[in-house]
Amino acid sequence: MFRAKPEHDQEFAAWFTGLLADVDGLAADTAQAVGRLTDLQVQLIALIGLLDPGRERFPQFRLAYSPRTPPRS
């Protein structure tokens, strides 16, 4: 239902025009987002560490992860 709504309701579709253009642009060229995506990954791993300090729920994420640089501010 939701997926079909933008195709049939132009006013509703207008809300997503910018978002869809950004997603298409990122899909075409990810180089512009690598730094931000790397920072996001570092922060997500840190959040998992905060939420699961005993490595009970997500141990596999920490085995292969070693941050090379701290996140950018």
C-alpha positions in Angstrom: 0.0 0.0 0.0 2.6 2.5 1.0 4.9 1.7 -1.9 2.1 2.3 -4.4 1.0 5.6 -2.9 3.8 7.8 -4.4 3.0 6.4 -7.8 -0.7 7.5 -7.6 -0.5 10.6 -5.3 1.6 13.4 -6.7 1.3 15.5 -3.5 2.5 12.6 -1.4 5.3 11.8 -3.9 6.6 15.4 -3.6 7.7 14.7 -0.1 10.1 12.1 -1.3 11.6 13.9 -4.4 14.7 15.2 -2.7 15.3 12.0 -0.7 15.0 9.8 -3.8 17.4 12.1 -5.7 19.9 11.9 -2.9 19.7 8.1 -2.8 20.1 7.9 -6.6 23.1 10.2 -6.4 24.7 8.2 -3.7 24.1 4.9 -5.5 25.8 6.3 -8.6 28.9 7.7 -6.8 29.6 6.6 -3.2 33.0 8.3 -3.1 31.4 11.5 -1.7 30.0 9.7 1.3 32.9 7.4 2.3 34.1 9.6 5.1 30.7 10.0 6.6 29.8 6.3 6.2 33.1 5.4 7.9 32.4 7.7 10.8 28.9 6.3 11.0 30.3 2.7 11.2 32.7 3.7 14.0 29.9 5.3 15.9 27.5 2.3 15.4 30.2 -0.1 16.6 30.8 2.1 19.7 27.0 2.1 20.3 27.0 -1.7 20.1 29.8 -1.7 22.6 27.9 0.5 25.0 24.7 -1.6 24.7 26.4 -5.0 24.8 29.6 -4.5 26.9 29.9 -8.2 27.6 29.8 -9.1 23.9 26.9 -11.5 24.5 24.6 -10.4 21.7 26.9 -9.3 18.9 30.4 -10.7 19.4 31.0 -11.2 15.7 31.0 -7.5 15.0 34.0 -6.9 17.2 36.1 -9.8 16.0 36.6 -8.3 12.5 36.5 -4.6 13.5 39.5 -2.5 14.4 39.1 1.3 14.0 42.0 2.8 12.1 41.2 6.4 13.1 38.8 8.0 15.6 35.6 9.4 14.2 35.7 12.9 12.8 34.0 15.7 14.8 
